């Protein structure tokens, strides 16, 4: 699973990195402890009435499908299992044409031994941001008036797969990580998504999985760069 992650790049850095043409408003600041339902930056492509435009937008991390009657779901939607997303009512419409990239500097995972959970920080060995395969949705809040700009909520989820490589020693699930050569195909709203597209993305992610590294960190509390320092590392102060 992926229940906490970090993004230390600014919106302008991400826009350059992902070749974004349009930056949305109220994009979140860098954070070392992002939790479900908080705002996250996502990359998506839209083509409502013209050419495809790649956009960087702020989204609620926990997908709210368009048919939902309220914002809060009765079950977690910050992750979607890659094996079943195309058939689940909550996610299947998004699989078809509303796919996103979720930039991340890295993410946390907890290894459980007996009753003890030990946190680890997982990141790419080249230090570059990861691009998680995501899905997004627009939800209209029925309690708000048509002229209320807050009536539309953009939300997103991160696809997960069976853990591969060394990180499988920490947890049995991990996010689907897409290499750059897969970004265009994943984002293209004209590509009709289905389970075969997800399966191909998961298969292609294995190369990125091999580049992951991790180290133990202290309990993940608060927010700041000290959260990702290895346990036992000398202080940077």
PAZAPA-4460 file (N, C-alpha, C; in steps of 0.05 Angstrom, whole numbers, plus 32768, in hexadecimal, padded with zeros to 4 digits):
% residues 237
    n_x    n_y    n_z   ca_x   ca_y   ca_z    c_x    c_y    c_z   seq   type   mol
   8011   7FE8   8000   8000   8000   8000   8011   8019   8000     1      X     A
   8005   802F   7FFE   8014   8049   8000   8002   805C   8010     2      X     A
   8008   805E   802A   7FF7   806E   803B   8004   8088   8044     3      X     A
   801D   808C   803F   802B   80A5   8046   8041   80A9   8031     4      X     A
   8044   80C1   8026   805A   80C6   8014   8063   80E3   8016     5      X     A
   8079   80EA   8008   8083   8105   800A   8088   810F   7FED     6      X     A
   8086   812A   7FEB   808E   8137   7FD2   809D   8151   7FDA     7      X     A
   80B6   8152   7FD3   80C6   8169   7FDC   80CB   817D   7FC5     8      X     A
   80C1   8178   7FAD   80C4   818A   7F97   80AD   819F   7F97     9      X     A
   80B3   81B7   7F8E   809F   81CC   7F8C   808E   81C7   7F73    10      X     A
   8077   81D6   7F72   8066   81D3   7F5B   8074   81DA   7F41    11      X     A
   8084   81EF   7F41   8093   81F6   7F28   80A7   81E1   7F20    12      X     A
   80B4   81D4   7F34   80C6   81BE   7F2E   80B7   81A7   7F21    13      X     A
   80A0   81A0   7F2C   8090   818A   7F21   8086   8191   7F05    14      X     A
   807E   81A9   7F01   8074   81B1   7EE6   8089   81AE   7ED1    15      X     A
   80A2   81B5   7ED8   80B8   81B1   7EC5   80BF   8194   7EC1    16      X     A
   80BE   8185   7ED7   80C6   8169   7ED6   80B2   8158   7EC5    17      X     A
   8098   815F   7EC7   8084   814F   7EBA   8079   815C   7EA0    18      X     A
   8087   8171   7E97   807F   817F   7E7E   8063   8189   7E7F    19      X     A
   805C   8196   7E95   8041   819F   7E9A   803C   81BA   7E8B    20      X     A
   8025   81BC   7E7F   801E   81D5   7E70   800D   81E8   7E81    21      X     A
   7FFF   81DD   7E94   7FED   81EE   7EA5   7FF0   81E6   7EC2    22      X     A
   7FF6   81FA   7ED3   7FF8   81F6   7EF0   7FDF   8200   7EFD    23      X     A
   7FD2   81EF   7F0D   7FB9   81F7   7F1A   7FBF   8209   7F32    24      X     A
   7FA9   8210   7F3F   7FAC   8222   7F56   7FAD   8212   7F70    25      X     A
   7FB7   821F   7F85   7FB7   8213   7FA0   7FC6   81F9   7FA1    26      X     A
   7FDC   81F7   7F91   7FEC   81DE   7F92   7FFA   81DC   7FAD    27      X     A
   7FFB   81C4   7FB8   8006   81C1   7FD3   8024   81C6   7FD4    28      X     A
   802D   81CE   7FEB   804A   81D2   7FF0   8057   81B7   7FF4    29      X     A
   8072   81B6   7FF1   8080   819D   7FF8   8079   8193   8014    30      X     A
   8078   8178   8017   8071   816C   8031   8080   8152   8034    31      X     A
   8088   814D   804D   8097   8134   8054   8084   8120   8062    32      X     A
   806A   8126   8062   8058   8114   8070   803C   8118   8066    33      X     A
   8037   810F   804E   801C   8112   8041   800A   80FB   8049    34      X     A
   7FF3   8102   8053   7FE0   80EE   805C   7FC7   80ED   804A    35      X     A
   7FB8   80D7   804A   7FA0   80D5   803A   7F8C   80EC   8042    36      X     A
   7F7E   80F5   802D   7F6B   810B   802D   7F78   8127   802C    37      X     A
   7F93   8128   802E   7FA1   8142   802B   7FA3   8148   800D    38      X     A
   7FAA   8161   8006   7FAE   8169   7FEB   7FC9   8160   7FE0    39      X     A
   7FCA   8155   7FC8   7FE2   814C   7FBC   7FE3   8157   7F9F    40      X     A
   7FFC   815B   7F94   7FFD   8163   7F77   7FFB   814A   7F66    41      X     A
   7FEB   814C   7F50   7FE9   8136   7F3D   7FEC   8141   7F21    42      X     A
   7FF6   8131   7F0F   7FF8   8138   7EF3   7FE3   8129   7EE4    43      X     A
   7FD4   8138   7ED3   7FBF   812B   7EC3   7FBE   8139   7EA8    44      X     A
   7FAF   812D   7E96   7FAB   8139   7E7B   7F8D   813B   7E76    45      X     A
   7F85   8152   7E6B   7F69   8156   7E64   7F67   815F   7E47    46      X     A
   7F50   8158   7E3B   7F4B   815F   7E1E   7F2D   8164   7E1B    47      X     A
   7F23   8178   7E29   7F06   817C   7E28   7EFC   8187   7E0E    48      X     A
   7F09   819B   7E03   7F00   81A8   7DEA   7F17   81B1   7DDA    49      X     A
   7F2B   81A0   7DD6   7F42   81A8   7DC7   7F59   8195   7DCB    50      X     A
   7F72   819F   7DC8   7F89   818E   7DCB   7F8D   8185   7DE8    51      X     A
   7F9B   816F   7DEC   7FA1   8165   7E07   7FB3   8179   7E15    52      X     A
   7FAC   817F   7E2E   7FBD   8191   7E3F   7FC6   8181   7E58    53      X     A
   7FE0   8182   7E5D   7FEA   8175   7E75   7FEA   8189   7E8B    54      X     A
   7FDF   8181   7EA2   7FDA   8193   7EB8   7FE5   8189   7ED2    55      X     A
   7FED   819B   7EE3   7FF5   8195   7EFF   7FDF   81A1   7F11    56      X     A
   7FD1   8190   7F20   7FBB   8199   7F30   7FBD   818E   7F4C    57      X     A
   7FAF   819C   7F5E   7FAD   8192   7F7A   7F95   8180   7F7C    58      X     A
   7F98   816A   7F89   7F82   8156   7F8C   7F81   814C   7FA9    59      X     A
   7F6A   8144   7FB1   7F66   8137   7FCB   7F70   811A   7FC9    60      X     A
   7F82   8112   7FDB   7F8C   80F7   7FD9   7F79   80E3   7FE7    61      X     A
   7F66   80DA   7FD8   7F52   80C6   7FDF   7F3C   80CA   7FCB    62      X     A
   7F39   80B8   7FB7   7F28   80BD   7FA0   7F0B   80BD   7FA8    63      X     A
   7EFC   80D0   7F9E   7EDF   80D2   7FA2   7ED2   80CF   7F86    64      X     A
   7EC5   80B8   7F80   7EB9   80B4   7F66   7EA2   80C7   7F61    65      X     A
   7E9C   80CC   7F48   7E88   80E0   7F41   7E6C   80D9   7F4C    66      X     A
   7E67   80BF   7F51   7E4C   80B7   7F5A   7E49   80B8   7F79    67      X     A
   7E5F   80BF   7F87   7E5E   80C0   7FA4   7E4A   80D5   7FAE    68      X     A
   7E3D   80D0   7FC4   7E2A   80E3   7FCF   7E36   80F5   7FE4    69      X     A
   7E4E   80EE   7FED   7E5C   80FF   8001   7E7A   80FB   7FFD    70      X     A
   7E89   810E   8009   7EA6   810F   8005   7EB4   80F7   8012    71      X     A
   7EAC   80F1   802A   7EB9   80DB   8039   7EAE   80C0   8031    72      X     A
   7EC0   80AE   8029   7EB8   8093   8022   7EB7   8082   803B    73      X     A
   7EA9   806B   8039   7EA8   8059   804F   7EBF   8045   8050    74      X     A
   7ED1   8047   803C   7EE8   8036   803B   7EFF   8047   802F    75      X     A
   7F18   803F   8034   7F2F   804F   802A   7F30   804F   800B    76      X     A
   7F36   8066   7FFF   7F38   8068   7FE2   7F52   8076   7FDA    77      X     A
   7F66   8078   7FED   7F7F   8085   7FE6   7F91   8073   7FD5    78      X     A
   7F8B   8059   7FD6   7F99   8045   7FC5   7F84   8035   7FB6    79      X     A
   7F8B   802C   7F9E   7F7A   801A   7F8E   7F8B   8002   7F85    80      X     A
   7F82   7FEA   7F8A   7F91   7FD2   7F82   7F92   7FD0   7F64    81      X     A
   7FAA   7FCE   7F58   7FAD   7FCD   7F3B   7F9E   7FB5   7F2F    82      X     A
   7F9D   7F9F   7F3F   7F91   7F87   7F35   7F73   7F89   7F31    83      X     A
   7F66   7F9C   7F3E   7F48   7F9D   7F3D   7F3D   7FB8   7F37    84      X     A
   7F4E   7FCD   7F33   7F44   7FE8   7F30   7F31   7FEB   7F18    85      X     A
   7F36   7FDC   7F03   7F26   7FDF   7EEB   7F0A   7FD4   7EEE    86      X     A
   7F04   7FC5   7F03   7EEA   7FB9   7F07   7EDB   7FC5   7F1F    87      X     A
   7EE9   7FD3   7F30   7EDD   7FDE   7F48   7ECD   7FF8   7F41    88      X     A
   7EB4   7FFA   7F49   7EA4   8011   7F42   7EB1   802C   7F49    89      X     A
   7EBF   802D   7F60   7ECC   8046   7F69   7EE1   804F   7F55    90      X     A
   7EEF   803D   7F48   7F06   8044   7F38   7F03   8040   7F1A    91      X     A
   7EF1   802F   7F11   7EF2   8026   7EF5   7EEE   803D   7EE1    92      X     A
   7EDE   8051   7EE7   7EDA   8067   7ED5   7EF4   8077   7ED2    93      X     A
   7F03   807A   7EE7   7F1C   8088   7EE7   7F31   8078   7ED7    94      X     A
   7F30   805E   7ED9   7F43   804E   7ECA   7F40   8053   7EAC    95      X     A
   7F27   8057   7EA3   7F21   805A   7E86   7F2F   8073   7E7B    96      X     A
   7F2D   808A   7E88   7F37   80A2   7E7B   7F41   80B8   7E8F    97      X     A
   7F42   80B2   7EA9   7F4B   80C6   7EBC   7F62   80BA   7ECD    98      X     A
   7F79   80B8   7EBF   7F91   80AD   7ECC   7FA4   80C4   7ED2    99      X     A
   7FB4   80C1   7EE7   7FC6   80D6   7EEF   7FE1   80CB   7EF8   100      X     A
   7FF4   80DD   7EFB   800D   80D7   7F07   800E   80E6   7F22   101      X     A
   8017   80D9   7F36   801A   80E5   7F51   8038   80E7   7F57   102      X     A
   8043   80FF   7F55   8060   8101   7F5B   8066   80FC   7F79   103      X     A
   807D   80F0   7F7E   8085   80EA   7F9A   80A3   80E9   7F9B   104      X     A
   80AE   80F5   7FAF   80CB   80F2   7FB5   80D1   80D7   7FC0   105      X     A
   80BD   80CC   7FCE   80BF   80B1   7FDA   80A7   80AC   7FEB   106      X     A
   80A6   8095   7FF8   808F   808F   8009   8098   807E   8021   107      X     A
   8086   807D   8034   808C   806E   804D   807D   8053   804C   108      X     A
   808A   8040   8058   807D   8026   805C   8086   801C   8078   109      X     A
   8074   800C   8084   8079   8002   809F   807D   7FE3   809D   110      X     A
   8093   7FDA   80A7   8097   7FBD   80A9   808C   7FB4   80C4   111      X     A
   807B   7F9F   80C3   806F   7F95   80DB   807B   7F7B   80E3   112      X     A
   8086   7F79   80FB   8090   7F61   8106   8083   7F5D   8122   113      X     A
   8073   7F48   8124   8064   7F45   813C   8051   7F5D   813F   114      X     A
   8052   7F6A   8155   8041   7F82   8159   8050   7F9C   8155   115      X     A
   8069   7F9A   814B   8079   7FB2   8147   807A   7FBB   812A   116      X     A
   8074   7FD5   8125   8075   7FE0   810B   808D   7FF4   8109   117      X     A
   809E   7FEF   80F5   80B6   8000   80F2   80B4   800F   80D8   118      X     A
   80B6   802A   80D8   80B3   8039   80BF   80CD   803A   80AE   119      X     A
   80C9   8039   8094   80DF   803B   8081   80D8   8050   806C   120      X     A
   80EC   805E   8062   80E9   8070   804C   80F3   8063   8032   121      X     A
   80E3   8064   801D   80E9   8056   8004   80EC   806B   7FEE   122      X     A
   8101   806A   7FDE   8106   807F   7FCA   8116   8073   7FB3   123      X     A
   811A   8082   7F9E   8129   8079   7F87   8147   807E   7F8C   124      X     A
   8157   806B   7F82   8174   806E   7F87   8181   8085   7F78   125      X     A
   8173   8090   7F63   817E   80A7   7F55   8175   80C2   7F61   126      X     A
   8165   80C1   7F76   815C   80D9   7F84   8147   80E8   7F75   127      X     A
   813E   80DF   7F5E   8129   80ED   7F4F   810D   80E5   7F59   128      X     A
   80FA   80F7   7F55   80DF   80F0   7F5E   80D4   80D8   7F50   129      X     A
   80C2   80CA   7F5E   80B4   80B3   7F53   809A   80BD   7F47   130      X     A
   808F   80AE   7F34   8075   80B5   7F28   8062   809D   7F2D   131      X     A
   8051   809F   7F41   803E   808A   7F47   8027   808B   7F32   132      X     A
   801E   8073   7F2A   8006   8072   7F19   7FEE   8078   7F2A   133      X     A
   7FDE   808B   7F21   7FC7   8093   7F30   7FAE   8095   7F1F   134      X     A
   7F98   8099   7F2C   7F7E   809D   7F20   7F72   80B6   7F2D   135      X     A
   7F61   80C5   7F1D   7F54   80DC   7F29   7F37   80DD   7F22   136      X     A
   7F28   80ED   7F30   7F0B   80F0   7F2B   7F03   810C   7F34   137      X     A
   7EED   8116   7F27   7EE1   812F   7F2F   7EC6   8128   7F3C   138      X     A
   7EC1   8135   7F53   7EA8   8131   7F62   7E9B   814B   7F67   139      X     A
   7E81   814C   7F62   7E72   8165   7F67   7E64   8163   7F82   140      X     A
   7E69   8175   7F94   7E5D   8175   7FAE   7E40   817F   7FAB   141      X     A
   7E2D   816D   7FB0   7E11   8175   7FAC   7E07   8189   7FC1   142      X     A
   7E15   818C   7FD6   7E0D   819F   7FEB   7E14   81BC   7FE5   143      X     A
   7E24   81C0   7FD0   7E2D   81DB   7FC9   7E1F   81E5   7FB0   144      X     A
   7E1C   81FF   7FAF   7E0E   820C   7F98   7E1E   820A   7F7F   145      X     A
   7E10   820D   7F68   7E1D   820B   7F4E   7E32   8220   7F4A   146      X     A
   7E2F   8237   7F56   7E43   824C   7F53   7E59   824C   7F68   147      X     A
   7E5A   8238   7F79   7E6E   8236   7F8D   7E87   8228   7F81   148      X     A
   7E9E   8235   7F80   7EB5   8229   7F73   7EBF   8210   7F82   149      X     A
   7EB7   820D   7F9B   7EC0   81F5   7FAA   7EAF   81DD   7FA5   150      X     A
   7E9B   81DF   7F93   7E88   81C9   7F90   7E95   81B1   7F81   151      X     A
   7EAB   81B6   7F72   7EB9   81A1   7F64   7ED2   8199   7F74   152      X     A
   7ED5   817F   7F79   7EEC   8174   7F88   7EFB   8161   7F76   153      X     A
   7F15   8167   7F72   7F27   8155   7F64   7F34   8143   7F78   154      X     A
   7F33   8129   7F73   7F3F   8115   7F86   7F4F   8100   7F76   155      X     A
   7F60   80F2   7F84   7F72   80DF   7F77   7F78   80C7   7F89   156      X     A
   7F80   80B1   7F7D   7F89   809A   7F8B   7FA3   8090   7F7E   157      X     A
   7FB2   8080   7F8D   7FCB   8074   7F83   7FC7   8056   7F7F   158      X     A
   7FCE   804C   7F68   7FCC   802F   7F62   7FE3   8020   7F71   159      X     A
   7FDC   8009   7F7B   7FF0   7FF8   7F89   7FF0   7FDD   7F7C   160      X     A
   8007   7FCF   7F80   800B   7FB4   7F76   8019   7FA3   7F8B   161      X     A
   801C   7F8A   7F85   802C   7F78   7F96   8048   7F83   7F97   162      X     A
   8054   7F84   7FAF   806F   7F8F   7FB2   8083   7F7E   7FA3   163      X     A
   8097   7F8B   7F97   80AC   7F7E   7F87   80C7   7F85   7F93   164      X     A
   80DA   7F74   7F8F   80F6   7F7A   7F98   80F9   7F7B   7FB6   165      X     A
   810D   7F8C   7FBE   8114   7F8D   7FDA   80FE   7F98   7FEB   166      X     A
   80ED   7FAA   7FE0   80D8   7FB6   7FF1   80C3   7FA2   7FF9   167      X     A
   80C3   7F8B   7FED   80AF   7F76   7FF5   80B5   7F6C   8011   168      X     A
   80CE   7F71   801B   80D4   7F6A   8036   80C7   7F7C   804A   169      X     A
   80BE   7F93   8041   80B1   7FA7   8053   8093   7FA3   8054   170      X     A
   8087   7F9F   803C   806A   7F9E   803A   8063   7F8F   8021   171      X     A
   804B   7F83   8021   8043   7F73   8009   8037   7F84   7FF2   172      X     A
   8033   7F9E   7FF6   8029   7FAF   7FE1   803B   7FC7   7FDE   173      X     A
   803A   7FD3   7FC6   804A   7FEB   7FBF   803C   7FFA   7FA9   174      X     A
   8042   8014   7FA6   8036   8024   7F91   8041   801B   7F76   175      X     A
   8030   801E   7F61   8039   801A   7F45   8049   8032   7F3D   176      X     A
   8062   802F   7F36   8074   8045   7F2F   8079   8044   7F11   177      X     A
   8073   805A   7F03   8076   805B   7EE6   808F   8069   7EDD   178      X     A
   809E   805D   7ECB   80B6   8069   7EBF   80AD   807E   7EAB   179      X     A
   80BE   8091   7EA5   80B7   80A8   7E94   80AB   809F   7E79   180      X     A
   80B5   808A   7E6E   80AC   8081   7E53   808F   8078   7E54   181      X     A
   8083   8075   7E6C   8068   806C   7E6E   8055   8084   7E74   182      X     A
   805F   809B   7E7A   804E   80B1   7E83   803A   80B9   7E6E   183      X     A
   8042   80BD   7E55   8030   80C6   7E41   8019   80B3   7E3D   184      X     A
   801F   8099   7E3B   800A   8086   7E36   7FF6   8084   7E4E   185      X     A
   8001   8086   7E66   7FF0   8084   7E7E   7FDD   809C   7E80   186      X     A
   7FE7   80B4   7E79   7FD8   80CC   7E7D   7FC4   80D1   7E66   187      X     A
   7FCA   80C7   7E4E   7FBA   80CE   7E36   7F9C   80C8   7E3A   188      X     A
   7F8B   80DD   7E3B   7F6F   80D8   7E3F   7F61   80CA   7E28   189      X     A
   7F6E   80CA   7E10   7F63   80BC   7DF9   7F69   809E   7DF9   190      X     A
   7F7B   8096   7E0B   7F80   8079   7E0E   7F6C   806E   7E21   191      X     A
   7F5B   805C   7E17   7F46   8050   7E28   7F53   803C   7E3B   192      X     A
   7F52   8042   7E55   7F5F   8030   7E68   7F4E   8018   7E6F   193      X     A
   7F5B   8002   7E74   7F4E   7FEA   7E7D   7F62   7FDA   7E8E   194      X     A
   7F5A   7FC2   7E96   7F6C   7FB2   7EA7   7F86   7FAB   7E98   195      X     A
   7F85   7FA7   7E7E   7F9D   7FA0   7E6F   7FB1   7FB8   7E70   196      X     A
   7FA7   7FD0   7E6F   7FB9   7FE7   7E71   7FC6   7FE8   7E8D   197      X     A
   7FB7   7FE4   7EA2   7FC2   7FE3   7EBD   7FD6   7FCD   7EBF   198      X     A
   7FD0   7FB5   7EB5   7FE3   7F9F   7EB7   7FFD   7FA5   7EA9   199      X     A
   7FFB   7FB2   7E92   8014   7FBA   7E83   8024   7FCE   7E93   200      X     A
   8016   7FE1   7EA0   8024   7FF5   7EB0   8032   7FE8   7EC8   201      X     A
   8025   7FD5   7ED4   8031   7FC7   7EEB   804A   7FB8   7EE2   202      X     A
   8048   7FAA   7ECB   805F   7F9B   7EC0   8076   7FAE   7EBA   203      X     A
   8070   7FC5   7EAF   8085   7FD8   7EA7   8091   7FE5   7EC0   204      X     A
   8083   7FE5   7ED6   808D   7FF2   7EEF   80A3   7FE3   7EFC   205      X     A
   80A7   7FCA   7EF4   80BB   7FB9   7F03   80D7   7FC4   7F01   206      X     A
   80DE   7FD1   7EEA   80F8   7FDD   7EE8   80FD   7FF3   7EFC   207      X     A
   80E8   8004   7F00   80EA   8019   7F14   80EB   800D   7F30   208      X     A
   80DD   7FF7   7F35   80DE   7FEA   7F4F   80FA   7FE2   7F57   209      X     A
   810A   7FDA   7F44   8125   7FD1   7F4A   8137   7FE7   7F53   210      X     A
   8130   8000   7F4D   8141   8017   7F55   813A   8022   7F71   211      X     A
   8127   8016   7F7E   811E   8020   7F98   8132   8019   7FAE   212      X     A
   8136   802B   7FC0   8147   8027   7FD8   8136   802F   7FF0   213      X     A
   813E   8026   8008   8130   802E   8020   8142   802D   8038   214      X     A
   8139   803C   804D   8147   803B   8066   8133   8040   807D   215      X     A
   813A   8037   8094   8129   803A   80AB   8129   8058   80B4   216      X     A
   8112   8061   80BD   8110   807D   80C7   8102   807C   80E2   217      X     A
   8103   8093   80F0   80F6   8095   8109   80D8   8097   8105   218      X     A
   80C8   8094   811B   80AB   8096   8118   80A3   80AF   8108   219      X     A
   8090   80AB   80F5   8089   80C1   80E2   8074   80D3   80EF   220      X     A
   807E   80E8   80FB   806D   80FB   8109   8075   8117   8101   221      X     A
   8062   812A   80FF   8069   8145   80F7   806E   8147   80D9   222      X     A
   807E   815B   80D2   8084   815F   80B5   809E   816E   80B3   223      X     A
   80B1   8162   80A4   80CA   816F   80A0   80DF   815C   8095   224      X     A
   80F5   8165   8089   8108   8154   807D   8115   8140   8090   225      X     A
   8114   8146   80AA   8120   8133   80BD   8112   8118   80BD   226      X     A
   80F9   8117   80B3   80EA   80FE   80B4   80F6   80E8   80A2   227      X     A
   8106   80F0   808E   8111   80DC   807C   812E   80D5   8082   228      X     A
   8139   80E1   8097   8154   80DB   809F   8156   80BE   80A9   229      X     A
   816A   80AF   80A1   816D   8094   80AB   8171   8093   80C9   230      X     A
   8165   807F   80D5   8169   807B   80F2   8187   8077   80F8   231      X     A
   8191   8086   810B   81AD   8084   8112   81BF   8096   8102   232      X     A
   81B4   80A5   80EE   81C5   80B7   80DE   81CC   80CF   80EF   233      X     A
   81E4   80DA   80EA   81EC   80F2   80F8   81D9   810A   80F2   234      X     A
   81D5   811B   8105   81C3   8132   8102   81CE   8144   80ED   235      X     A
   81BC   8150   80DC   81C4   8163   80C8   81C6   817F   80D3   236      X     A
   81BF   8183   80EC   81BF   819E   80F8   81DC   81A5   8100   237      X     A
***
